[in-house]
Amino acid sequence: MNAIDRCKTSLTLEALLDEREVSRIVGRSVASLRRDRLLRLGIPFTKLGALVRYDPRDIRAYIDANKQVVMNGE
């Protein structure tokens, strides 16, 4: 079961993902996620004290929003 599937029914604090998990899901380095946070770009995140967490629903929305459609023949 992947990290996004863990929270299909309800979101709990345990279902929030850390930056390493998000890095694996979206195929970007932890450093690039940190740079995005600094520049207020990319995937929305939550700060819990020193902890940074991501909501799997925001990750899905980010992936969907960045989907590229290729039209053949145009």
N, C-alpha and C positions, 0 to 999 in steps of 0.2 A: 504494500500500500504506500503510495507516495504522499508527500507532505500535504498537498492540496486536498486529497481524498480524505485525510484524517478529519476534516471539519465540515463535511457536507451537510450534516444535520443541524448542528448548533456550534456557535463560536464560543470557545472558552479561552481563558488565558493560556492554557496548555496548547491550544491550536495555533496561537500566534507563532510565526516563524522567525528564526534569527537570521542574521545576514549570511551565514554560511549556507543555510538551507536555501535561501532565496538565490544565492549565487549559483548553486547547482541547478535550480529550476529554470532560471532565465539564461544561463550560460554566460554570465558576466562575472568578472572578478569581484572579490570583496572590496578591493580598492576603488573600483568604478562605482559601486553602490555607495561607498562612503563619500566619494566626490559628488555624486548626484545629491546626496543629502545636504552636503555643504552648500551646494549651488541651488538647493530647493528645486531639483529636477527629478524626473523619473517616478518611481513607485512611491506612493504615500507611505509614511511610516509613523510609528508611535514610539515616543520616548517614555520609558518607565524608570525614572531615576537615570542611572548610567546605561541601562539596557535599551537596545533598539530592537523593535519587533515590527513585523509586517503581517498584515491581515491577508490571508490567502485570497479573499475576494478582491482585494486591491491588486494583487499580482495577476489574477485572471483578467481583470479589467484593463490593466496595463498591456498585457499580451494581446488582448482583443483590439485595443485601440491602435496598436502598432502593426496590425496585420496588413500585409501588402497583397493586393489582388492583381494578378497578371492577366491581361486580356490578350489572348492570341489573335493575331490577324488585324490588330488595330495599330 
